[in-house]
């Protein structure tokens, strides 16, 4: 099977597994896991933040950020198609007792002017606008990259208004490899940033949350409250360190595979791809020849696994466990289905 459902299906390499098995561990709840501490120090340096915290999932990274930046009854601005709004099971309302206010974006990008319209005024019957969350790259928009000028504009606006900002950077390194903009520069415009190890970087588990020392101290407490005070977590942290040292540069290959795939299938009559959305490793497309589920089933029967995207879209995500040859083979198979 050629599995392009998601970059979360990647499996650790032989060398990564060897590194994991030789990791120096300790009780991380006591702050004694040497490898976890090393990872957290490394991520703080990479992001330009004072400290960082290893967490099991990207969802937990985002939710800890929301919890630590807000108080119950606040409002958080997110883009309408964002992961936080659509794929995190209403966690902000459960964990932080805040409500999300969705703002329309263009390919996942919210502009300052649109955000400004949604900032609450000071009447007592309104919630307080406490936090703005931005997703880079933007999953549902097709792996689109937040333009740096837009980020700067929103960041400056938020600072002027006394509003905190969080970057959901689950796939930030895919953006970095495309733009040449470092994680540190992206993160400099936000109060906190999270990113995943378990997607394109090829780790089995894990994400990181970065911010100020005080912020991370609060996040560590809430990580424990939510049941994620992990013990000998260095086994997983070792995989993340290996990924940071070996798997970032190769993300450009995934972006290239996605562009090739999108460009070729866009030539097939009956398939529609908005090439403007194809910026990193995700391709979303639709067809009027088959229903979405019919197409997913037909592809599966031919040896290709894709995922259901939003609305009528099908999603293909390219990663280290899918070669360029397999990418080309998947194109041929799709062409055969539509001939």
N, C-alpha and C positions, 0 to 999 in steps of 0.2 A: 504493500500500500504506500502511496505517496501521500503523506499526512500534512496537509497545509491548513488544517483547521485553526491552528494557533501556534505562536512561538512558545507557548507554555508546554507543548508536548516534547520539547527537547529533553534529551537524557544526558546525564553527565558522561564525559569522555573517560576512557581508561585512565588517563593521567590525572584527571580531576578526582576520580575515585581513589586513586593511590594517595593523593594529597589528603583527602578526607580521612583515610584510614590511619594516617600518621600524624594527625592533628594533635597538638597539645591542648588538653581540655581541663576544665575545672568547673566549679559551681557558679554559673553566671549570675544567679540571684544574689550571691555574695560578692559579685564583681570579680570572681577569681578565674574566669575562663580566659586564658592567655590569648587564644586565637580570636575569640569574640572581641576582646579589648583591642587587639591589633587591627581587626577589620573596622571597628568603630572609629579608631584614630585615623585610619587611612581614608575613610569616607568623609570625615570631618575636614581633612586636608583637601581632598578632591573637590568638595563642595564649597570650601571657603568658610564653613561654619565652625562654631566653637566646639560642637559635640555632635554625636550621632548615636542612634539606637537601632540595633538589629531586631527585626520583627519577623514573624512568620509569613506575612502576606502583604501585598500592596494595599488591600482594603484596610488592614489594621494600621498601616502607615498613614493613610489618609484620615482614618477615623480618629486616631490619636492626635493628629494635627488639629482637626476640627474641635475635639474635646479640649485641647490645651489652649486654643486661641479664643474660645467663646465661653459664655455663661448661659445657663438655661434661659430660653425665651428670646435669644438672639436670632438673627437672620444671616444666612450665608449665600452669597451670590455665586452661581455656577452657570456654565453654558448649558443650554437646553439638552444637548445630546451627550453630555459629559458622563464619564464612568461613575463618578460619585453619585449622580442623580439616578442613573439607569441601572447600575449593576451592583450596588452595594446594599441592597435589601432594606432600604429606608433606615439604615444604621444611624444617621445623624439625629433622627427623631427619637430613636431608642436610647442611644448611648449619651448624646449630648443635649437632648431636649431642645434642639434648634430646628428651625424650618429652612428649607432650601428655596431660594428664589431663582428660577431658571430665566436666563437671558438668551435671546436669539443671537447666534453667531454666524459668521460666514466661513464655511469650511472649518467650523469649530473655534473660530477666532472671534472673541468678543472685543469690540472697540470701546474706547474710553467714553465716547459720547453716549453709546447705548447703556453702558454700565451706569453712567451718571444719572440717567433718567430713573434708575431703580434704587438709588440711595434714599433711604428713609429720612424724612425730616423729623424734627425733635418732638412732635406731638406725643403725648404719653401713651396713646392707644396704638402706636406703631411699634413693631420690634426694632431693635437697634441693628443696623448693618455693621457687622463686626468683622467679617472675613470675606475675601474674594479668592476663589480657587480656580486655577488655570491648568489645563491638561496638555502636556507636550511630550510626545506626539499625541494627537487626538484620535482615539481609537475609532469611534463611530463615523467620523468624518473621512476615514480612510487612511489613517496614519499621517495626517497633515501636521505640518510644523508651524508653531506659533512664531510669526515674524518678530525679530528682536526689537524692532521699533515699536511694535504694538505692546510688547511686554514692558518696555521702558515707559511708555505712555501710561499704561494702566498702573504700573508700580508707583510712578511719581504722583499720579492722581490719588491713589490709595494712601500714600504717606501724608499728603496734604490734608486728607480727610480723617486721618487717624485710624484707618482701616488696615487690618492685618492681611497678608497675602500668603497663600500656600501654592506650591507647584507640585501637581501630581505628575511626576516625571517618570512614570512607569517605564517608558521607552525613550528616555531622554538621550541615551547614547546613540540611538538611531538618528535622532535629530542632529546631534553633535557631529556624527560622521558625515552627514549630508551638508551641513552648513559650515563646519570648521569652528563653530562656537563651542567653547569648553563648558563643561558642567559648572565650573566655578563662576563663569560669567553669567550663565543662565540663572544660577542660584542666587547671585548677588542682588537680584531684583526682588527677591522673595524673603519673607520672614522664616519660612521653612520649605524644605523640599524632600520628597520621597522618591525612591526609584527601586526597580525590581531587579533581582538577580535571576529569577526563575523564568524569564522570557528569553530574549535574544542572547543573553549572556550565558545561558545553558546550565544554570544551577538547578538542582532538584527542588529547592525550597528557599524562600527568603526575600526580604526587602529591607530597606534602610530608611530611617527618618533622620533628617539633619536639621539643626537649628541652634539657637543659643544654648548656653549651658543650663540656664534656668528652665528654658522650655523643655529640654531633653530630660532634666530631672523630674519635671512634672509628668512627662510622657512615660518615663520608666515606672513611675508609680501606677499610672493607669494601665500600662501593659500588664503589670502584675494583677491589678484588679480584674482585668478581662481574661485572666487565666493563661497569659503567655509569658510568665516568668520561667524561662527555659533554663535547664541545668547545664549539662555538658554539651552546649550548643556549638562548641568549637568545631565539631565534625562538619556542621553546615557552614559555619563562618569560613572554614578553610576553603570550601568550594567557591565561596563568594570572592575571597582574596585571589584565588587562582583565576577566576573569571575576569576580575578587574585588570589583572596583569597580562592576560593572554587573549581575551575574547572581545575586546572593545573594537579594535581596528577592523576585525573581520566583519563587523556589522554592515560595512559598505557593500559586501557581497550580497547580503540579504536584500538591501535596497535595490541593487542592480537586478537581482532575480525577479523582484516584484515588478520593476519597470518593464523588463522584457516580457514577462507574462501578460501584464496589462496591455502593453502596446500590441502584442500579437493577437490576443483574444478580442481586442477592440475592433479588429478588422473582420471578424466573423459576423455575417449578417444575422441579426436577431439578438446579439449581445451588445450591451451598452455599458461603457466604462467612461466615467468622467476623468480624463487623464490629468486634469488639474489637481485632483485629489490624490494622485499617485505620487507621493513624495518620499516615502520611506519603504517599509517592508510589508505594508498592508494594501490589498487590492479589494475594493468592493465593486460588485457589478450586478446587473440584473438582465433578465431576458423576458420577452413577450412570447417566446415560443413554448416554453414550459412554465408551470408554476414553480415557485422556489423549491418546494419540497420534492417535486418531480425531478428537478435538475440535480439536487443533492443526491437523490437516490440513484439516478442514472450515472452520475460520476462515481459514486461508491461501487456500483456494479462493475465499473471499468477500472477500479483500483485507485481512485482519487478521493480523499476525504477533505471536504470543505465544511465550513460552518455556516449557520444561519446568521446573517447580519440583520441590521435593523430594517423594519418595514419589509419591502420586497427584495432586499439585497442579499446576495450571497457573498461570503467573505473568504478570502484566501490570504494566508499569512506565511511569509517566507522566513526561513531560519536555518541554522547550521546543520540540521539533520535532513535537509532537502538540498541535493546537489543541483548544479546548473544543468546537468544531464537530465535529472528528474524533472526539473522545471520545464525543459524543452519537451520531455515526454508528456507532461501534463497538458501542454499546449496542443500537441498532436492529438491526444485523446479527446480534448474538448472540440477540436475541429471535426473529428470523426462523428461526434454526437450530433453536430449541427449540419452535417452534409446530407 
